[in-house]
Amino acid sequence: MGKGDRRTFRGKLSRGSFGKCRPRKPSKKASKPVETAGETAPSTETASDQVT
């Protein structure tokens, strides 16, 4: 068991393959949070209170 073994982490590294022992990192596009319309819209109540 070592560099020639496909089932071990060291073997996956030497071959450059992925699998159960060496999973791929998740892409950054999938981990991006989804924005909702309520959070992005500015509040009109605070804008009218700030006018002097």
C-alpha positions in Angstrom: 0.0 0.0 0.0 1.5 3.2 -1.1 2.0 5.3 -4.2 0.9 2.5 -6.5 -2.4 1.8 -4.6 -5.4 3.5 -6.2 -7.5 3.2 -3.1 -5.2 5.2 -0.7 -4.9 9.0 -0.4 -1.1 8.8 -1.4 -2.0 6.7 -4.4 -4.6 9.2 -5.5 -2.1 12.0 -5.2 0.5 10.3 -7.3 -2.0 9.4 -10.0 -3.8 12.8 -9.9 -7.2 11.2 -9.6 -10.1 11.9 -7.3 -12.5 9.6 -5.4 -13.7 8.6 -2.0 -10.3 9.0 -0.3 -9.5 12.3 -2.1 -12.7 14.3 -2.9 -12.7 17.4 -5.0 -13.1 20.8 -3.4 -16.5 22.4 -3.9 -16.5 25.1 -6.5 -16.9 28.7 -5.2 -19.9 29.4 -7.5 -22.0 26.8 -5.6 -21.3 28.2 -2.2 -22.4 31.8 -3.0 -25.4 32.9 -0.9 -28.5 33.9 -2.6 -29.7 37.5 -2.0 -33.3 38.3 -1.3 -35.2 41.3 -2.6 -36.0 42.5 1.0 -32.4 42.8 2.0 -31.2 44.7 -1.0 -33.9 47.3 -1.2 -33.3 50.5 0.8 -35.8 51.5 3.4 -37.8 54.6 2.7 -38.7 55.3 6.3 -35.1 56.0 7.4 -34.5 58.3 4.5 -37.4 60.6 5.4 -36.4 60.7 9.1 -32.9 61.9 8.3 -34.0 65.1 6.4 -33.5 68.2 8.5 
